[in-house]
Amino acid sequence: MDNDATITWKPVVAGILDIVVGIIILCMLLIFGIAPMIVEPVGGGISRFNVSVLFLVMPGIIISSLDIIGGIFAIRRRRWRWALAGSITAAISPTPLGIAAIVLILLSRNEFK
């Protein structure tokens, strides 16, 4: 951070929004993607592994991981590009929290090291 940069609340709020979106995505993946693969074999015997669900779950895990990592960097005010990448991937979710995080990260660029 530069000596003339003031510390504001914007990166912290953007980081919290990114982490919240990442956790929401992970919970939705657990409910709709992973849990049916676990519950179905228990109820109906042995079933085959559904590869098509894997292609839906893996990108979601990658996106939510980027959200959480970008949120951590935003809270710590380090690596502005990673924080921005986390906010951009948070904007993919259907909630408007990612768009708010992008705006806050862009407005607070001079606070990052």
Protein Blocks (a to p, Z undefined) as FASTA:
>chain_A
ZZklccdfklmmmmmmmmmmmmmmmmmmmmmmmmmmmmmmmmnopadddfklmmmmmmmm
mmmmmmmmmmmmmmnopajllmmmmmmmmmmpmbfklmmmmmmmmmmmmmpZZ
